[in-house]
Amino acid sequence: MEEKKGERNIYRANLRGTPFNLECDSTTVFQDSRGLYLVNRTEQGELPKIAVYSNNIPGAYELALLSVWDWGTDIATHYDKPGDAPSKEATVMVNIANPFNEPRIHKNFPGGPAELEVYRQEVVDGIHDHWIDPMAGKWTYTYHERLFNYNPSRNLKSTDRGLLLPKGVNQIELIVDDLQRDITSKGAQATTWMPSADPGLESNRPCMQRLWFRVLEDKNQELKMNMNCYFRSRDLYKAWFMNVYALTSLQKKVAEMVSDRLKKEVRVNGYTDTSDSLHIYGAYFKEFEQHLKPMRSDEKFERRVVISGTPMHESFQEMTEETRKKLAENPDYMKTK
């Protein structure tokens, strides 16, 4: 079998080249300094398949937005209000070489440093798990609860939430146990879906479905942790960036936990993110089009991101630290029902 080890190096080299577009009967390829995307164009009745490759989160974010907007299928949803345009939708895989490469922050995502830190702590630290109380009209889940305290249910809206186990399962701890036992394990995964309770809940069921961790050794015998993340449905414009920022922070936490167990450093490496339905809702197209305009070119990309060591980064860090202090005093800071 022909060796393919050069493919990744070719991709990295091409990123330094000039922008290009390539189209054939069923495939479109777009590439510039941010990375590249490939589109498998389809017939009516089938979602386009898109693959995005970038070395960092902001580059991947922009290319995902551009590719779904330009090539996603038009489809109505049950969330639409009268007069809303059909959504843009595609099945999308995003590969980021290392989610902690600089730049890590896109300054134009919908939100700011405070919202980003609140959400990171919600996913990684579980600061809002106490909001899970469907009987009181509150949440039916958080990602943190499903990952760190998974307890299947007959009916989440019933008294005592219909929980089937006397104690929840810490799936993240079991992942660390598994990798400590066998660093080559292919079974280090966690799920959020409850087939006994989630199917009938509509908007109150998790979008992120599964995390899969794989530790590989590089040519220098250093251990690298890769993570694959799977979503069934996802809002690209409003949710994707914050999802990725928080989940890659969790990836780093798991790498650190495994490092502690093995007494050997395990570094964060690749992040691959797959969404069955990645969409841009027609309800906010006018707002979104303005958001997208500067991204039509990779020119001045540096002005749209936050780079360490710059005044923008210092300001971002100051606001993040202030948010951490306020969350330590009140975990419901900035949170509403």
C-alpha positions as CSV (number, residue, x, y, z in Angstrom):
1,M,0.0,0.0,0.0
2,E,1.3,3.4,-0.9
3,E,2.4,5.5,2.1
4,K,0.4,8.6,2.7
5,K,2.4,10.3,5.4
6,G,3.2,13.3,3.1
7,E,-0.5,14.4,2.8
8,R,-0.5,16.5,6.0
9,N,2.8,18.2,5.1
10,I,1.5,19.0,1.6
11,Y,-1.6,20.7,3.2
12,R,0.6,22.8,5.6
13,A,2.8,23.8,2.7
14,N,-0.1,24.8,0.5
15,L,-1.4,27.1,3.2
16,R,1.5,29.4,2.4
17,G,0.5,29.6,-1.2
18,T,-1.9,31.8,-3.1
19,P,-5.7,31.4,-2.9
20,F,-7.3,29.1,-5.4
21,N,-10.6,27.5,-6.2
22,L,-11.0,24.1,-7.9
23,E,-14.3,22.7,-9.2
24,C,-15.2,19.5,-10.9
25,D,-18.5,17.7,-11.6
26,S,-19.3,17.0,-7.9
27,T,-16.5,18.6,-5.8
28,T,-15.4,22.1,-5.0
29,V,-12.2,23.0,-3.2
30,F,-11.4,26.4,-1.7
31,Q,-8.1,27.3,-0.1
32,D,-6.2,30.3,1.2
33,S,-4.0,31.1,4.2
34,R,-6.7,30.2,6.7
35,G,-6.8,26.6,5.5
36,L,-9.1,24.9,3.0
37,Y,-12.5,23.4,2.6
38,L,-13.9,20.7,0.3
39,V,-17.5,20.4,-0.7
40,N,-19.1,17.3,-2.1
41,R,-22.1,18.8,-3.9
42,T,-25.2,16.7,-3.9
43,E,-28.6,16.3,-5.6
44,Q,-31.8,17.6,-4.1
45,G,-32.9,15.6,-1.1
46,E,-29.4,15.1,0.3
47,L,-27.3,17.3,2.5
48,P,-24.0,18.6,1.0
49,K,-20.9,17.1,2.7
50,I,-18.2,19.6,3.6
51,A,-14.7,19.1,5.1
52,V,-12.8,22.1,6.6
53,Y,-9.1,22.0,7.5
54,S,-7.3,24.7,9.4
55,N,-4.4,25.1,11.8
56,N,-6.4,27.1,14.4
57,I,-10.0,27.7,15.6
58,P,-10.6,31.2,14.1
59,G,-9.5,30.0,10.6
60,A,-11.8,27.0,10.8
61,Y,-14.6,29.2,12.0
62,E,-14.4,31.5,9.1
63,L,-14.1,28.7,6.5
64,A,-17.0,26.8,8.0
65,L,-19.2,29.9,7.9
66,L,-18.3,30.6,4.3
67,S,-18.7,27.0,3.1
68,V,-22.1,26.4,4.6
69,W,-23.4,29.8,3.5
70,D,-22.2,29.3,-0.1
71,W,-22.9,25.6,-0.5
72,G,-25.4,24.6,2.2
73,T,-28.8,23.4,1.0
74,D,-31.9,25.6,1.6
75,I,-34.3,24.0,4.1
76,A,-37.2,25.1,6.2
77,T,-37.3,24.1,9.9
78,H,-40.0,23.9,12.5
79,Y,-38.3,26.8,14.3
80,D,-39.2,29.2,11.4
81,K,-41.5,32.1,11.9
82,P,-43.7,33.5,9.1
83,G,-41.4,35.4,6.7
84,D,-38.2,33.7,7.7
85,A,-35.9,32.5,4.9
86,P,-35.1,28.8,4.7
87,S,-32.0,27.8,6.7
88,K,-28.6,26.9,5.1
89,E,-27.6,23.4,6.2
90,A,-24.9,20.8,5.5
91,T,-23.1,17.9,7.1
92,V,-19.7,19.2,8.1
93,M,-16.4,17.8,9.4
94,V,-13.9,20.4,10.7
95,N,-10.3,19.4,11.4
96,I,-8.1,21.7,13.5
97,A,-4.4,20.7,13.6
98,N,-4.1,22.0,17.2
99,P,-6.9,24.0,18.8
100,F,-4.4,25.8,21.0
101,N,-2.4,27.2,18.1
102,E,-2.4,31.0,17.9
103,P,-4.7,32.7,17.3
104,R,-7.2,30.8,19.4
105,I,-9.9,33.6,19.7
106,H,-12.0,35.1,16.9
107,K,-13.0,38.6,18.2
108,N,-16.2,38.7,16.1
109,F,-18.0,35.6,17.4
110,P,-21.5,36.5,18.8
111,G,-20.6,37.2,22.4
112,G,-17.6,38.4,24.3
113,P,-14.9,37.4,26.8
114,A,-17.4,37.2,29.7
115,E,-19.9,35.0,27.8
116,L,-17.1,32.8,26.6
117,E,-15.7,32.2,30.1
118,V,-19.1,31.6,31.6
119,Y,-19.8,28.9,28.9
120,R,-16.3,27.4,29.3
121,Q,-16.9,26.9,33.0
122,E,-20.4,25.6,32.4
123,V,-19.0,22.8,30.2
124,V,-15.7,22.1,31.9
125,D,-16.5,22.8,35.6
126,G,-20.2,22.3,35.8
127,I,-21.0,25.7,37.4
128,H,-24.6,25.5,36.1
129,D,-25.4,21.8,36.8
130,H,-27.7,23.2,39.6
131,W,-29.9,24.6,36.9
132,I,-31.0,21.1,35.9
133,D,-34.6,20.9,37.2
134,P,-37.2,20.3,34.5
135,M,-40.0,20.0,37.0
136,A,-39.4,23.7,37.8
137,G,-39.2,24.6,34.1
138,K,-35.4,24.7,34.1
139,W,-32.9,22.7,32.1
140,T,-33.1,19.0,31.4
141,Y,-29.3,18.6,31.1
142,T,-25.9,20.2,30.8
143,Y,-23.0,18.8,28.8
144,H,-21.0,18.7,32.0
145,E,-23.7,16.6,33.8
146,R,-24.0,14.1,31.0
147,L,-20.2,13.7,30.8
148,F,-19.3,13.7,34.5
149,N,-22.5,12.4,36.1
150,Y,-24.4,10.4,33.4
151,N,-27.5,8.8,34.8
152,P,-30.1,7.3,32.3
153,S,-33.7,8.3,32.9
154,R,-37.2,7.0,32.0
155,N,-38.6,10.5,31.9
156,L,-36.6,13.5,32.7
157,K,-39.7,15.6,33.4
158,S,-41.1,13.2,36.0
159,T,-40.7,13.4,39.8
160,D,-37.0,12.7,40.7
161,R,-36.3,12.9,36.9
162,G,-36.9,9.2,36.4
163,L,-33.3,8.4,37.1
164,L,-32.4,4.7,36.8
165,L,-29.2,4.5,38.8
166,P,-28.6,5.3,42.4
167,K,-25.5,7.3,41.4
168,G,-24.4,8.8,38.1
169,V,-21.4,7.6,36.0
170,N,-18.3,9.9,35.7
171,Q,-17.5,9.1,32.1
172,I,-14.5,11.4,32.0
173,E,-12.9,9.6,35.0
174,L,-13.5,6.3,33.2
175,I,-11.8,7.6,30.1
176,V,-8.7,8.5,32.2
177,D,-8.8,5.1,33.8
178,D,-9.0,3.4,30.4
179,L,-6.0,5.4,29.1
180,Q,-4.0,4.8,32.2
181,R,-4.6,1.1,31.8
182,D,-3.9,1.1,28.1
183,I,-2.6,4.3,26.5
184,T,-3.4,2.8,23.0
185,S,-7.1,2.3,23.9
186,K,-9.7,3.0,21.2
187,G,-12.5,2.9,23.7
188,A,-11.9,6.1,25.5
189,Q,-15.2,7.8,24.8
190,A,-18.2,9.5,26.5
191,T,-21.8,9.9,25.3
192,T,-24.5,12.3,26.2
193,W,-27.6,10.7,24.5
194,M,-30.2,8.9,26.6
195,P,-32.4,6.8,24.2
196,S,-34.7,6.2,27.1
197,A,-35.5,9.9,27.6
198,D,-34.2,12.2,25.0
199,P,-36.0,11.4,21.7
200,G,-39.3,13.1,22.6
201,L,-37.8,16.3,24.2
202,E,-37.2,18.2,21.0
203,S,-35.2,21.4,21.9
204,N,-34.4,20.1,25.4
205,R,-32.1,17.3,24.3
206,P,-28.3,17.5,23.8
207,C,-26.9,18.5,20.4
208,M,-23.4,17.2,21.2
209,Q,-23.5,13.4,21.2
210,R,-20.1,11.9,21.8
211,L,-16.5,12.6,22.6
212,W,-13.7,10.2,21.5
213,F,-10.1,10.5,22.8
214,R,-7.1,8.9,21.1
215,V,-3.5,9.2,22.4
216,L,-0.8,8.7,19.8
217,E,3.0,8.8,20.0
218,D,4.9,11.1,17.6
219,K,8.3,10.6,16.1
220,N,9.9,12.0,19.2
221,Q,8.0,9.5,21.4
222,E,5.9,12.4,22.9
223,L,2.3,11.6,23.7
224,K,-0.4,13.6,21.8
225,M,-4.1,13.6,22.7
226,N,-6.5,13.9,19.8
227,M,-10.2,14.4,20.3
228,N,-13.1,13.8,18.0
229,C,-16.4,15.4,18.8
230,Y,-19.8,14.5,17.2
231,F,-22.9,16.7,17.1
232,R,-26.3,15.7,15.7
233,S,-27.5,19.3,15.2
234,R,-25.8,22.7,15.7
235,D,-26.2,26.4,15.0
236,L,-23.0,27.4,13.2
237,Y,-23.3,31.2,13.6
238,K,-24.5,31.4,17.3
239,A,-23.0,28.3,18.9
240,W,-20.1,26.7,17.0
241,F,-17.2,28.9,18.2
242,M,-18.2,28.8,21.9
243,N,-18.8,25.0,21.7
244,V,-15.3,24.4,20.2
245,Y,-13.6,26.8,22.7
246,A,-15.2,25.0,25.7
247,L,-14.8,21.5,24.4
248,T,-11.1,21.9,23.5
249,S,-10.6,23.3,27.0
250,L,-12.1,20.0,28.2
251,Q,-9.7,18.2,25.8
252,K,-6.8,19.9,27.6
253,K,-8.2,19.0,31.0
254,V,-8.4,15.3,30.1
255,A,-4.9,15.5,28.7
256,E,-3.7,16.9,32.0
257,M,-5.6,14.3,34.0
258,V,-3.9,11.5,32.0
259,S,-0.5,13.2,32.4
260,D,-1.0,13.2,36.1
261,R,-1.8,9.4,36.1
262,L,1.0,8.4,33.8
263,K,3.6,10.8,35.3
264,K,4.4,11.7,31.7
265,E,3.3,14.8,29.7
266,V,0.4,14.3,27.3
267,R,0.0,17.2,25.0
268,V,-3.2,18.4,23.2
269,N,-3.0,17.7,19.5
270,G,-5.7,17.5,16.8
271,Y,-9.4,18.3,17.2
272,T,-12.0,16.9,14.7
273,D,-15.5,18.2,14.9
274,T,-18.4,16.6,13.0
275,S,-21.9,17.9,12.7
276,D,-24.7,15.9,11.0
277,S,-26.6,19.1,10.6
278,L,-24.6,22.3,10.8
279,H,-26.9,25.2,10.0
280,I,-27.4,29.0,9.7
281,Y,-31.0,29.9,10.5
282,G,-32.9,32.1,8.1
283,A,-34.3,34.2,11.0
284,Y,-31.0,36.1,11.3
285,F,-29.7,36.2,7.7
286,K,-29.5,40.0,7.6
287,E,-27.4,40.1,10.7
288,F,-25.3,37.2,9.5
289,E,-24.5,38.6,6.1
290,Q,-23.0,41.7,7.7
291,H,-21.0,39.4,10.0
292,L,-19.7,37.4,7.0
293,K,-18.7,40.2,4.7
294,P,-15.2,40.8,6.1
295,M,-14.5,37.1,6.0
296,R,-14.8,36.9,2.2
297,S,-11.1,37.2,2.0
298,D,-8.2,36.1,4.3
299,E,-6.8,39.6,3.8
300,K,-6.5,41.4,7.2
301,F,-7.5,38.1,9.0
302,E,-5.2,39.2,11.9
303,R,-7.5,42.1,12.6
304,R,-10.4,39.7,13.2
305,V,-8.6,37.5,15.8
306,V,-7.1,37.9,19.2
307,I,-3.3,37.2,19.3
308,S,-1.3,36.6,22.5
309,G,0.9,39.5,23.5
310,T,-1.2,42.2,21.8
311,P,-3.2,45.0,23.5
312,M,-6.4,43.2,22.4
313,H,-5.3,40.0,24.0
314,E,-4.4,41.8,27.3
315,S,-7.9,43.4,27.3
316,F,-9.5,40.1,26.6
317,Q,-7.6,38.5,29.4
318,E,-8.5,41.3,31.9
319,M,-12.2,40.8,31.1
320,T,-11.8,37.0,31.4
321,E,-10.1,37.3,34.8
322,E,-12.8,39.7,36.0
323,T,-15.5,37.2,34.9
324,R,-13.7,34.4,36.8
325,K,-13.8,36.5,40.0
326,K,-17.5,37.2,39.6
327,L,-18.3,33.6,38.9
328,A,-16.4,32.5,42.0
329,E,-18.7,34.7,44.0
330,N,-21.8,33.9,42.1
331,P,-21.9,31.0,39.5
332,D,-25.2,32.4,38.1
333,Y,-23.4,35.6,37.1
334,M,-24.8,36.6,33.6
335,K,-27.0,33.6,33.5
336,T,-30.7,33.8,32.9
337,K,-33.4,31.2,32.5
